[in-house]
């Protein structure tokens, strides 16, 4: 039995394979692309009992979302208040104005008047 050795093609050589993570996530030193902000956001609106998801444009006034939530839950808009990150949301606010991100949550609480003796 005779063994014959020949030169191996270049694809059989031991070259280091570079993963994208080895190169800071970008090939040939290119800068990674920044995610493009979508025109629409998915917003979760929650009270103690319910969660409702809305898809809304970044520039749309939140009054539209607030009224739709109240209609679905059978509540009067003046009987509840909406909070985002602990601050009250005004009907004229928009997701852009509040710097909301996709998946953020609006909390709905029962409006209370008074409370002092």
Long-range contacts (C-beta under 8 A, 24 or more apart in sequence): 38-102, 41-95, 41-100, 41-101, 41-102, 41-103, 41-104, 42-102, 42-103, 43-95, 43-100, 43-103, 43-104, 43-105, 43-106, 44-103, 44-104, 44-105, 44-106, 45-69, 45-82, 45-105, 45-106, 45-108, 46-105, 46-106, 46-107, 46-108, 47-73, 47-80, 47-107, 47-108, 47-109, 56-95, 57-95, 58-94, 58-95, 58-96, 58-100, 59-94, 59-95, 59-96, 60-94, 60-95, 61-91, 61-92, 61-93, 61-94, 62-89, 62-90, 62-91, 62-92, 62-93, 62-94, 62-95, 62-98, 62-106, 63-91, 63-92, 65-106, 66-91, 69-108, 78-111, 79-110, 79-111, 80-108, 80-109, 80-110, 80-111, 81-108, 81-109, 81-111, 82-106, 82-107, 82-108, 83-107, 83-108, 83-109
